[in-house]
Every structure is written in structure tokens, then in C-alpha cells.
């Protein structure tokens, strides 16, 4: 089943690509930031202009109020009534609203704002003369002259230039900000594409590996960043997959070879009986057919156990087990079935584990020792406060130190001095799987006479085997 690759759409862009999505997110974020910044700029500009206008109108109105308070309307200098660039209207009003003085003759007709009481100051926005659309931001102050007359001073700044300035700034922002967004979008798209180029190289290489099946590796960028770490991790995964594939191929080949041997023997005898028309005698059945059938059965059982260990991990049924009974049964079996000198040191001890699986461990160790022993096999037990050990030793050729870690592999073949002599090569693999599932350890060493000693150490307490067992070593 192949994955669907996103197709190019309008303008050659892949609308669901990470590159485009990152660009869109970046530009959208920048747009929001620029919009907020633009709004703040407009507010600051408007506030600055209004503050400047209020400062000008307040200063002028205060000067006129001071002059009125000193000597009435006659004490106001004519220059105080003249308009400037920032002040568009100046009026002196009577309490009833009559315009007594103004900056322009046309402003003498009507007051700009309603008069206020003496001592009151008020700011008015968007004030206009009737029939004139010009808006003013005005300040009106009430003052009492020396003769007791209440007059009002009105000073207003035209709002037209304030609004024009704000709109000009807004127009500039509307031109500049989109240009910034376009430049940012193009730059972000290019930079993200450049940053993701190693990822695309990794994807293309993995796709090529998937198509060709060649054991290649993805390129690692010399950047020491997350993408380089991804490439290293990908190569580690490819190494693990290649190793697993090699192990699988070897396992299938070795399994086929091991299964073929007893099948060839059984089929050969059956075909011989068919060709000759004579029945197979009981001696041939007991010496050839039955042992080969048992060997075939045991091999299939071993393969099934290892397959379960690979897929799910062995999960022993934990209970208290009389380990000394298991060891004693195996020692008795060896005495009855072999001509070797069997010695044993059996100690009464109870361990936590699966009786059937632990029995298989001891049996496989004993069978391995018998297979390679010259004349003697020794089985010894030792008990520590929290662990028990079972040691099975033979006086055979021993195992070289460099090969001791390999003997627990599946179908491992050592040199001819310690061949399998009819074994399937799975016994010690099964021992390793079961012991690790019981949170124990297996070690290989030499005996004093040069043979091989395999020691299994198992926990005695239930709290030492709580939790999930370790995964299969083949994983």
C-alpha cells in the first residue's frame, strides 16, 4: 500500500504542505502584529496632535482670561485675538452668548459653544458654526472682570488638519504594511523551503530505499540541529530494520534446514516402504522414525515459543515453585538415560516463576551439557538471601570467551570442537528468553577442567519479578 503524495495546485503550490502552512502562519502572525502596531501608531499620532492642539488653545485662552481679569475686554491685546496655524477661532462672549470680540468678522455672528459660569473650563469636540461644516476642538473658560461682569473666552483649533494628518499616516501604513507582508511571505517561504530541504532529501532517500530494497542510508546534514538528529535517528532505525531483516532471513533459512533434516529421514523411510511393499519394522520405528518425529515436534515447539517471545514477550504464570524438585527430576532423568557420570548438589528452595518454563530451562541446560560432555556432568544449586542459582557444567571442549555472548543466539554454529551433535541450536536461546522473562540472568564460564559451565540466577521474592518482563532479545 503506497501513501498518497500531495499534488501541486494553483501556482505550483501544495496547499497542505508544511512549507506553505508555516508561511501562512508566519504571515498571518505578522499581519496581526502589523495591524495592532498600525492601530497603536494611529492612536499615538492622533493623541499627540490633540494634545498639541489642547496645549495651544489652553495657553491662548489662559492669556486672554488673565487679561480680562485684570482690566476687562479693553485689556486684551489685539494679537491675542489673531488666528495662527494651530488656532482657528478666538471669541470673547458675554454671559448671554453675545460675541463681543472674535478673530474674524464672520465669527462675530454666533458663538461657537455655549457659555459657562465664571471659573469653569470645558473642552468641546467637533464644535461648528451654523451653516459651516468646519469642525473645531475648542476650550471655553468663564472669567469675572474687575467690574463683576462674567465673560467667556473661546479658543478653538481646527480638527481638519488633525484628521488629514491621521488619514495620511493611515494611507502610508496601508502602502508600507502590505509591502512588508509580501516581502515577509516570499522570504519566509524561501527560508522554510531551504530549512526543509534536508527533510525532503531524507524523504526521497527513504522512498528510494522502500522501492529498491537496497540497504542505503539517508544523508545527515552537517548542521547539528533537529533535522540532523532526525536523520541520525532515521539511520539508526534503518540499521535496526536491516539487522532484523537479516535475522529474519537467517532464521527462516536455518529453520527450514532444521525442519528438513527429520522430514527427509521420515519421508525416505516411508517412500522406501512404499517402493518395497514391506512394512517398516518396529526396530526402525523406535530407532529412526520415532526419534526423528520427536525431534521434529520439539523443533516446532521451540520455534513457536520463540515466535511468541518475539511478538508478545514471554509472560510467565508466576507462582511459588519448588526449584529443587525440578532440578532433582532432571538429574534423575540424566542418570537413567545417559552413561555419563552425573553429580548433583540439590538444595531445598522455593522460587517465584512458571514451573513449566523453569523446567524447560533446566532440561535445556542439562541436554546441552550431555551433548558436549566427555564423561561427566555436574549440577549444583546455591542459595543467597534474595536469589537462587542453578549451575550446569560439563567436561567438554568449553566455549571460547569471544563466542560466549553468541551462544544464546538462534541457530548459532560454533567451531567443530563444540558442534551441536543433533541439537537444533535453539535450546540456549529459549533458556535466555525464559530466564529474562523471570528477571533473571544467564552467564557462561569455564570449568576447572576446561569444560563449559552455564549458570542461571533467579529471584526468590515476588517483588523482584513484579511488572512486565523484558522484551525479547531478538527485537
Secondary structure, DSSP 8 states (H G I E B T S, - for coil): ---------GGG--TT-HHHHHHHHHHHHHHHHHHHHHHHHHHHHHHHHHHHHHHHHHHHHHHHHHHHHHH-GGGS-GGGGS--SS--EEEEEETTS-EEEESSGGGGSS-SS----TT-EEEEEEE--TT----EEEEEEEEE-TTS-EEEEEEEEESHHHHHHHHHHHHHHHHHHHHHHHHHHHHHHHHHHHHHHHHHHHHHHHHHHHHH---------TT-SHHHHHHHHHHHHHHHHHHHHHHHHHHHHHHHHHHHHHHHHHHHHHHHHHHHT----HHHIIIIIHHHHHHHHHHHHHHHHHHHHHHT------EEEEHHHHHHHHHHHHHHH--SEEEEE----EEEE-HHHHHHHHHHHHHHHHHH-SSEEEEEEEE-SSEEEEEEEE-SS---GGGTTTTTSTT----GGG--TT--S-HHHHHHHHHHHTT-EEEEEE-TTS-EEEEEEEE-SGGGS-S-----TT-
